[in-house]
């Protein structure tokens, strides 16, 4: 039963408009989320035309079956990301299968597909992070800098850099675990538990992560207001 005074989320309101057949709702959704859908499809398929086609199909499905989205299970953005990821992986498998006949190396081909899909999903999650967490991961992880160097470049304390990186890793672990549960409940532990981060001076962690926003109750400076908890 719905809460009497609760204001529906934007995606719930948009779903209702789609169900009523409002074309403007589809246009708003496309403007807002098509870059995410197309980007994720492109990273997995590595084919512009195929990504364009899949993007069109995803939004056509939303238009024809808006009831497929369940707001109680998460956001519309997350649902579209999951749908796009699954469809793109299926298409990649079909394409690879057509390109090569079954042979002893088929297992290696599947591993390659999974690696591509995982990398694309990780990047999708990282792109969803608030800017402070995203830039900390970019500087620390992708550029291979120490926490001390990251802190100096971003103008924050070393403690804040560590807290941001740790939060990003924890968010990724949660997001990928949720994704795995939704998509491949019987798959082996492909993504790990995300607890690959250490407490040393460099960010040599094996996983990255994030959600669209931080709702944690920790004392990190994840919102970038410069008022991090812990030591200053």
Backbone torsions as a table, in degrees:
resi	resn	phi	psi	omega
1	UNK	NA	132.3	-175.4
2	UNK	-71.5	148.8	175.7
3	UNK	-71.1	129.0	-173.1
4	UNK	-52.3	-48.0	-173.5
5	UNK	-99.1	8.8	-178.5
6	UNK	-74.2	130.4	177.3
7	UNK	-83.9	124.9	-179.1
8	UNK	-59.1	143.6	175.2
9	UNK	-63.2	161.7	-179.1
10	UNK	-59.1	-37.3	-177.5
11	UNK	-74.1	-28.1	174.8
12	UNK	-68.4	-42.9	178.0
13	UNK	-62.9	-41.8	-178.8
14	UNK	-66.9	-37.6	177.9
15	UNK	-60.7	-41.8	179.6
16	UNK	-64.1	-38.1	177.9
17	UNK	-67.4	-38.7	176.5
18	UNK	-63.4	-40.4	179.8
19	UNK	-63.6	-28.1	177.0
20	UNK	-83.8	-3.7	177.8
21	UNK	83.4	26.0	-179.9
22	UNK	-80.4	111.6	-179.3
23	UNK	-64.8	-30.9	179.5
24	UNK	-63.1	-30.1	178.9
25	UNK	-65.8	-40.4	178.5
26	UNK	-65.1	-39.9	178.8
27	UNK	-63.4	-40.7	178.3
28	UNK	-65.2	-42.4	179.4
29	UNK	-64.0	-42.6	-179.7
30	UNK	-63.0	-45.3	180.0
31	UNK	-61.1	-35.8	-174.1
32	UNK	-81.9	-40.4	-170.9
33	UNK	-118.3	-5.7	179.7
34	UNK	-63.2	-34.4	176.8
35	UNK	-60.6	-38.5	178.5
36	UNK	-66.5	-47.0	-179.2
37	UNK	-62.3	-48.7	-178.3
38	UNK	-65.5	-39.9	-180.0
39	UNK	-64.1	-43.3	179.3
40	UNK	-65.8	-44.4	178.6
41	UNK	-61.9	-41.1	-179.0
42	UNK	-65.9	-38.2	-179.8
43	UNK	-67.4	-33.1	-179.8
44	UNK	-80.9	-45.5	-174.1
45	UNK	-85.4	-22.8	-178.4
46	UNK	52.2	39.3	-177.6
47	UNK	-149.8	113.6	-175.8
48	UNK	-60.1	-46.3	-178.4
49	UNK	-64.0	-41.3	179.7
50	UNK	-66.5	-37.3	178.0
51	UNK	-67.2	-39.6	176.7
52	UNK	-60.4	-45.6	-178.3
53	UNK	-63.9	-45.0	-179.1
54	UNK	-65.6	-38.1	177.9
55	UNK	-60.7	-44.5	178.0
56	UNK	-60.8	-41.7	-178.6
57	UNK	-66.4	-39.3	-179.7
58	UNK	-62.3	-46.9	-178.2
59	UNK	-73.4	-27.2	174.4
60	UNK	-65.8	-39.1	178.6
61	UNK	-65.9	-40.5	178.7
62	UNK	-62.3	-40.2	-179.8
63	UNK	-66.6	-42.4	-177.0
64	UNK	-79.7	-30.8	-176.5
65	UNK	-135.5	65.1	179.3
66	UNK	-63.8	-20.5	179.9
67	UNK	-70.6	-13.4	178.2
68	UNK	-65.8	-25.5	178.9
69	UNK	-82.8	126.7	178.6
70	UNK	-111.2	104.5	-178.7
71	UNK	-57.3	-25.8	-179.3
72	UNK	-68.9	-19.6	-177.8
73	UNK	-93.6	-3.6	-179.5
74	UNK	143.4	-170.5	-177.3
75	UNK	-82.1	161.4	177.0
76	UNK	-65.5	-36.2	178.0
77	UNK	-61.3	-45.4	179.5
78	UNK	-64.5	-41.2	179.8
79	UNK	-63.9	-43.3	178.3
80	UNK	-65.5	-37.0	177.7
81	UNK	-63.9	-42.7	179.0
82	UNK	-64.3	-45.2	-179.9
83	UNK	-62.8	-44.2	-179.9
84	UNK	-64.0	-44.5	-179.9
85	UNK	-59.9	-46.9	-178.2
86	UNK	-64.4	-45.8	-179.5
87	UNK	-64.2	-40.7	-178.6
88	UNK	-66.2	-41.2	178.4
89	UNK	-64.6	-42.0	178.2
90	UNK	-60.3	-42.3	-179.4
91	UNK	-68.0	-38.1	178.6
92	UNK	-65.4	-42.0	177.8
93	UNK	-61.7	-43.2	179.9
94	UNK	-63.7	-41.3	-179.4
95	UNK	-66.7	-44.0	179.0
96	UNK	-65.4	-36.0	179.0
97	UNK	-65.5	-35.6	179.6
98	UNK	-74.6	-27.1	-177.4
99	UNK	-78.3	-26.8	-176.6
100	UNK	-137.6	139.5	178.2
101	UNK	-75.0	154.9	178.8
102	UNK	-56.6	133.2	-178.2
103	UNK	-153.6	173.3	-179.3
104	UNK	-55.8	-23.0	-177.6
105	UNK	-88.5	10.3	-178.1
106	UNK	-58.5	-37.9	179.0
107	UNK	-60.7	-38.9	178.8
108	UNK	-65.9	-36.9	178.8
109	UNK	-64.1	-40.9	178.7
110	UNK	-65.3	-38.4	177.4
111	UNK	-63.0	-38.8	178.9
112	UNK	-63.8	-42.5	178.7
113	UNK	-62.1	-44.8	-179.8
114	UNK	-64.1	-38.9	-179.7
115	UNK	-64.6	-43.3	178.7
116	UNK	-63.3	-45.0	-178.8
117	UNK	-64.6	-41.0	179.9
118	UNK	-65.7	-44.6	179.6
119	UNK	-61.2	-40.5	179.5
120	UNK	-66.1	-40.8	179.9
121	UNK	-65.8	-41.1	178.7
122	UNK	-61.3	-45.5	-179.4
123	UNK	-63.9	-37.7	177.6
124	UNK	-60.5	-43.4	180.0
125	UNK	-67.8	-43.8	179.6
126	UNK	-60.7	-39.8	179.1
127	UNK	-64.0	-19.8	-179.1
128	UNK	-84.4	-9.3	-176.5
129	UNK	-68.0	152.6	169.1
130	UNK	-61.2	152.7	-174.3
131	UNK	-54.5	-43.1	-178.7
132	UNK	-58.5	-41.9	179.4
133	UNK	-71.4	-39.9	-177.8
134	UNK	-63.6	-44.3	-178.0
135	UNK	-70.8	-31.0	177.4
136	UNK	-67.0	-41.8	177.9
137	UNK	-65.6	-41.3	-178.8
138	UNK	-61.7	-45.7	-177.5
139	UNK	-73.4	-43.4	-174.9
140	UNK	-78.7	-51.2	-173.7
141	UNK	-82.7	-57.2	-174.4
142	UNK	-69.5	-35.7	179.9
143	UNK	-87.9	-7.5	176.6
144	UNK	68.5	32.9	-178.9
145	UNK	-93.4	158.7	176.5
146	UNK	-77.9	165.3	177.4
147	UNK	-61.2	-36.1	-179.8
148	UNK	-64.1	-43.7	178.7
149	UNK	-66.3	-41.2	178.9
150	UNK	-61.3	-45.1	179.9
151	UNK	-59.1	-42.9	-179.1
152	UNK	-65.9	-42.4	-179.0
153	UNK	-67.5	-37.5	-176.4
154	UNK	-92.8	-6.8	178.4
155	UNK	72.4	34.2	178.5
156	UNK	-127.2	173.3	178.8
157	UNK	-77.6	159.2	177.5
158	UNK	-62.6	-36.5	178.1
159	UNK	-61.6	-41.8	179.4
160	UNK	-64.3	-39.9	178.6
161	UNK	-61.0	-42.5	178.7
162	UNK	-65.5	-40.9	-179.1
163	UNK	-65.7	-42.3	178.6
164	UNK	-63.0	-44.8	-179.1
165	UNK	-64.2	-43.1	-179.6
166	UNK	-63.3	-42.6	178.8
167	UNK	-62.1	-42.5	178.9
168	UNK	-59.7	-42.0	179.8
169	UNK	-65.8	-40.2	-179.9
170	UNK	-66.9	-39.7	178.5
171	UNK	-65.8	-40.0	177.8
172	UNK	-63.9	-42.9	-179.9
173	UNK	-58.5	-42.9	179.5
174	UNK	-66.4	-45.8	-178.4
175	UNK	-62.8	-44.7	-179.4
176	UNK	-68.8	-34.6	177.6
177	UNK	-66.2	-41.9	178.0
178	UNK	-64.0	-41.8	179.6
179	UNK	-62.3	-43.2	-179.7
180	UNK	-63.4	-40.2	-180.0
181	UNK	-65.8	-36.5	180.0
182	UNK	-74.2	-38.6	-171.5
183	UNK	-95.2	-48.0	-172.5
184	UNK	-133.5	71.6	-175.8
185	UNK	-61.4	-20.3	-177.0
186	UNK	-106.6	5.7	-179.4
187	UNK	-76.5	147.8	177.7
188	UNK	-65.4	170.0	-175.7
189	UNK	-67.4	77.7	-175.9
190	UNK	-73.1	-40.2	-172.2
191	UNK	-93.6	-7.9	-177.5
192	UNK	75.6	-176.7	-177.3
193	UNK	-98.9	3.6	174.9
194	UNK	78.1	2.1	-177.0
195	UNK	-93.0	46.3	-176.2
196	UNK	-92.5	4.7	-175.7
197	UNK	-87.6	147.4	-179.9
198	UNK	-114.7	-176.1	-177.6
199	UNK	-113.0	19.0	-179.4
200	UNK	-77.4	-164.0	-176.5
201	UNK	-90.1	-11.5	179.9
202	UNK	-119.6	155.7	-178.9
203	UNK	-96.1	79.9	-179.4
204	UNK	-101.1	31.0	-176.9
205	UNK	-68.4	148.6	-175.2
206	UNK	-89.0	-6.1	-178.1
207	UNK	-133.8	157.1	175.1
208	UNK	-128.3	166.3	-179.2
209	UNK	-168.5	175.4	173.6
210	UNK	165.1	164.2	171.3
211	UNK	-123.2	-179.4	-179.5
212	UNK	-70.9	-22.7	179.7
213	UNK	-153.6	162.7	179.8
214	UNK	-103.9	122.0	176.9
215	UNK	-120.3	26.0	-178.2
216	UNK	-76.1	164.7	177.6
217	UNK	-110.9	25.1	178.2
218	UNK	-81.1	178.9	-178.4
219	UNK	-104.5	29.1	-179.2
220	UNK	-79.5	169.0	178.4
221	UNK	-100.2	47.6	-173.8
222	UNK	-71.6	-16.7	178.6
223	UNK	-92.9	0.5	172.7
224	UNK	73.3	22.1	-178.7
225	UNK	-89.2	3.9	176.3
226	UNK	77.6	8.0	-176.7
227	UNK	-115.0	58.9	-176.5
228	UNK	-74.2	157.7	178.0
229	UNK	-84.8	-172.3	178.0
230	UNK	76.3	-155.9	-176.6
231	UNK	-75.5	145.8	177.5
232	UNK	-107.1	NA	NA
